[in-house]
Amino acid sequence: LERMGSRGSYHSVGSGWANASNTPWRMYKHYSHEGGISTPCIMHWPAGFRRRNAIESAPAHLIDLMPTIVQASGAEYPQRFNTRQILPMAGMSLIPALRGERLPERTLYFEHEGTRAVREGRYKLTALRGGSWKLYDMESDRTELEDLADKQPRRVESLAKKWETWA
């Protein structure tokens, strides 16, 4: 940490400034808080979308780009390549959301070097490496300031079990 932001380091501004420059989101890349995992995605396809200048707030993940592109292009995702079996495609197409339709509810999981999170519906459970779980209502508290873990221990237990099963 002492070298962060100094000449020869790979970090440009250090932890404090990385967090500050990510305002209003909490934390920054590397973490499973919104500052680490929330990234804008701009999509433009005049022939495919009638909506213009719209902001879509449905949770999405990098794994959704492949199914979205496959659907938009009309391609078929292969089951085999030469003699090798291909893993099934992960994620879901975002085309319905981009057309203004509601996506089916699902559970998303995150982990990076010990920081972890699970997002289900409006709730997100997250923890720093070695830390306890924190629960946030992403519809009313997207900046993750009010930890609801003590108020909703059953939800914390349920989401934590799902995360452990996924991990």
C-alpha positions as CSV (number, residue, x, y, z in Angstrom):
1,L,0.0,0.0,0.0
2,E,2.9,2.4,0.7
3,R,3.9,2.2,-3.0
4,M,0.4,2.6,-4.5
5,G,0.3,5.7,-6.7
6,S,4.1,6.1,-6.8
7,R,6.3,5.8,-9.8
8,G,6.7,2.2,-11.0
9,S,3.5,1.0,-9.3
10,Y,0.6,-0.3,-11.4
11,H,-1.9,1.6,-9.4
12,S,-2.3,5.2,-10.5
13,V,-3.9,6.9,-7.5
14,G,-4.0,4.6,-4.5
15,S,-6.8,3.1,-2.5
16,G,-8.2,6.3,-1.1
17,W,-8.4,8.1,-4.4
18,A,-9.7,5.0,-6.2
19,N,-12.6,4.9,-3.8
20,A,-13.2,8.6,-4.0
21,S,-13.1,8.7,-7.8
22,N,-15.8,6.0,-7.8
23,T,-18.3,8.1,-6.0
24,P,-21.2,7.5,-5.3
25,W,-20.4,3.7,-5.5
26,R,-18.8,2.0,-2.6
27,M,-15.2,0.6,-3.0
28,Y,-13.6,0.1,-6.4
29,K,-12.4,-2.5,-8.9
30,H,-11.3,-5.7,-7.1
31,Y,-14.2,-5.6,-4.7
32,S,-17.7,-7.0,-5.0
33,H,-19.4,-3.8,-3.8
34,E,-21.0,-1.7,-6.6
35,G,-17.8,0.3,-7.1
36,G,-16.1,-2.9,-8.1
37,I,-18.8,-4.6,-10.2
38,S,-21.1,-1.9,-11.6
39,T,-20.0,-0.8,-15.0
40,P,-22.0,1.1,-17.6
41,C,-22.7,-0.6,-20.9
42,I,-23.7,1.3,-23.9
43,M,-25.5,-0.5,-26.7
44,H,-26.6,0.8,-30.0
45,W,-28.6,-1.1,-32.6
46,P,-31.1,1.1,-34.4
47,A,-32.5,-1.9,-36.4
48,G,-33.1,-3.9,-33.2
49,F,-34.2,-1.4,-30.5
50,R,-36.9,1.2,-30.7
51,R,-36.0,2.7,-27.4
52,R,-33.8,5.7,-27.6
53,N,-31.6,7.3,-24.9
54,A,-33.0,4.9,-22.3
55,I,-31.3,3.7,-19.1
56,E,-32.0,0.1,-18.2
57,S,-31.5,-0.8,-14.6
58,A,-32.0,-4.5,-14.7
59,P,-29.0,-6.3,-13.2
60,A,-26.8,-7.9,-15.9
61,H,-23.4,-9.6,-16.0
62,L,-20.6,-10.0,-18.5
63,I,-21.8,-13.6,-19.0
64,D,-24.9,-12.1,-20.7
65,L,-23.0,-10.6,-23.6
66,M,-22.6,-13.9,-25.5
67,P,-26.3,-14.8,-25.4
68,T,-27.2,-11.3,-26.4
69,I,-24.9,-11.3,-29.4
70,V,-25.9,-14.8,-30.4
71,Q,-29.6,-13.8,-30.3
72,A,-29.0,-10.4,-32.1
73,S,-27.0,-12.0,-34.9
74,G,-29.3,-15.0,-35.3
75,A,-26.4,-17.3,-34.8
76,E,-26.6,-20.7,-33.2
77,Y,-24.3,-21.5,-30.3
78,P,-22.4,-24.7,-31.1
79,Q,-22.5,-27.8,-28.9
80,R,-19.3,-29.2,-30.5
81,F,-16.3,-27.8,-32.2
82,N,-14.5,-30.5,-34.3
83,T,-14.4,-33.4,-31.8
84,R,-14.6,-31.2,-28.6
85,Q,-17.8,-30.7,-26.7
86,I,-18.4,-27.0,-25.9
87,L,-19.7,-26.0,-22.5
88,P,-23.3,-24.7,-22.5
89,M,-23.6,-20.9,-22.9
90,A,-23.8,-19.1,-19.6
91,G,-26.0,-16.0,-18.9
92,M,-29.1,-14.8,-20.6
93,S,-29.9,-12.6,-23.6
94,L,-30.4,-8.9,-22.7
95,I,-32.5,-8.3,-25.8
96,P,-35.8,-8.3,-23.9
97,A,-34.5,-5.7,-21.4
98,L,-33.2,-3.6,-24.2
99,R,-36.6,-3.6,-25.8
100,G,-38.2,-2.5,-22.5
101,E,-39.4,-5.9,-21.3
102,R,-38.7,-7.3,-17.9
103,L,-36.0,-9.9,-17.6
104,P,-36.7,-13.1,-15.5
105,E,-35.5,-12.8,-12.0
106,R,-32.3,-14.7,-11.3
107,T,-29.4,-15.0,-8.9
108,L,-26.0,-13.6,-9.8
109,Y,-22.8,-14.6,-8.0
110,F,-19.4,-12.8,-7.8
111,E,-16.0,-13.6,-6.3
112,H,-12.6,-12.1,-6.8
113,E,-9.6,-12.8,-4.5
114,G,-11.8,-13.5,-1.5
115,T,-14.3,-10.7,-1.9
116,R,-17.7,-12.2,-2.7
117,A,-21.3,-11.3,-3.4
118,V,-24.6,-12.8,-4.4
119,R,-27.4,-10.7,-5.9
120,E,-31.0,-12.0,-5.9
121,G,-33.9,-9.7,-6.8
122,R,-33.5,-6.4,-4.9
123,Y,-31.1,-7.8,-2.3
124,K,-27.3,-8.1,-2.5
125,L,-25.2,-9.9,0.1
126,T,-21.5,-9.0,0.0
127,A,-18.4,-9.5,2.1
128,L,-14.7,-8.5,2.0
129,R,-12.1,-11.2,2.3
130,G,-12.3,-12.7,5.8
131,G,-15.2,-10.3,6.7
132,S,-18.7,-10.9,7.7
133,W,-21.6,-10.7,5.2
134,K,-23.4,-7.4,4.7
135,L,-26.9,-7.2,3.2
136,Y,-28.1,-4.3,1.1
137,D,-31.5,-3.4,-0.6
138,M,-30.3,-2.4,-4.0
139,E,-33.6,-0.7,-4.9
140,S,-33.5,1.7,-2.0
141,D,-29.8,1.8,-1.2
142,R,-27.7,1.3,-4.4
143,T,-24.7,3.0,-2.7
144,E,-24.6,0.3,0.0
145,L,-24.7,2.5,3.0
146,E,-27.3,0.7,5.2
147,D,-26.3,-2.8,6.2
148,L,-29.5,-4.8,6.8
149,A,-27.8,-8.0,7.9
150,D,-28.8,-7.7,11.6
151,K,-32.4,-6.9,10.6
152,Q,-32.8,-9.8,8.2
153,P,-30.7,-12.7,9.5
154,R,-32.8,-15.3,7.7
155,R,-32.2,-13.6,4.3
156,V,-28.5,-13.4,5.1
157,E,-28.4,-17.1,5.9
158,S,-30.4,-18.1,2.8
159,L,-28.2,-16.0,0.4
160,A,-25.0,-17.1,2.1
161,K,-26.0,-20.8,1.6
162,K,-26.7,-20.1,-2.1
163,W,-23.3,-18.5,-2.5
164,E,-21.5,-21.4,-0.7
165,T,-23.3,-23.9,-3.0
166,W,-22.3,-21.9,-6.1
167,A,-18.7,-21.4,-4.9
